[in-house]
Amino acid sequence: MIKSKNSEEYSMFSKTATYQIRVAGDVKIDWADSIRDLQIIKEQDPDFGSVSVLTGQVEDQVALLGVLSTLCDYHLVLLNLRILS
């Protein structure tokens, strides 16, 4: 079977990964199912004030979009998104 670059990229994004998401503002753990399994740490940032850092495993890109959509629904500004593993 010949693998194309696109199929390799698809495979990478369809796997569970650990993400760290930083947003300006306060995230409440009970807002939505999509963020309940993520650890939420509050920080103070000199430029953005209160910052929430969400860390944890997300099933795939569809689930990640659900998390990001939830954060967007609450009008939080995305500061950073990192794949940790």
N, C-alpha and C positions, 0 to 999 in steps of 0.2 A: 504494500500500500504506500503510495506516495503522499507525503504530507506537504501541504502548501504552507506558506507563511501565515496565511489567514486562519487555517485550521489550528495551527500552533497558538496563535494569539487568542482564538476563541477558547481553546482548552485552558489557557492561563486564566481567563476571566470567568470561567464557569466553575472554578474550584473555590472551596472555602479558603479565606485568607483573614489575617488579623490586620485590622485597620486602626489608625488613630485619626480622629477628626476633631479639629479645633474650631469652635464657633464663638463669636462675640455674643455674650448674654448668658442667661441662666437656663439650663435644660432641666426639666423635671422628669424624673424617671417614669412617672405614671402617665406621661403624655400619650404614648402609643406603643403597641406591641413591637414595632420594628426597632425600638431602642431599649427595650426592657433588659435584654441580655448584655448590654454594653455597660462597662464601668464608666461612671461619670465623676470626674474630679473638677473642682472649681479652682480657678487661679485668678490672680490679679495681673493685668497687663498694663504697662504704663501708657500704651497707645489706645487700647480698646476697653479698658476697665475690666469688668467681670468677663471672664472667659471660661467656657466649659470644654473639657477635653474628654471625648468619648473614645474608649478603647475596647476592642474585643473582636471576636471572630464573627464574620459575616459570611453567609452561605455562598453567595455568588454575586455577580454584578446586578442582577435584578433586585436582590435583597438590599444591596448597597444603595441603589436608586431609591428604594423605599425609605431607608434611613435619611438620605439627603432630602427627599421630598417632605418628610415629616419636619425636618429642621427648617426647610423653606416655608412650610405652612405656618410656622411660628415666627416667621420674619427674622430669623437669626442669620447673621452674616458669616459665611464660610470663610475661615482664615487659612486653614491648611488641611490637607487630606494626604495621609501617608499610608502606604502598604508596609506593614512591619514584617510580615512573613506570609 
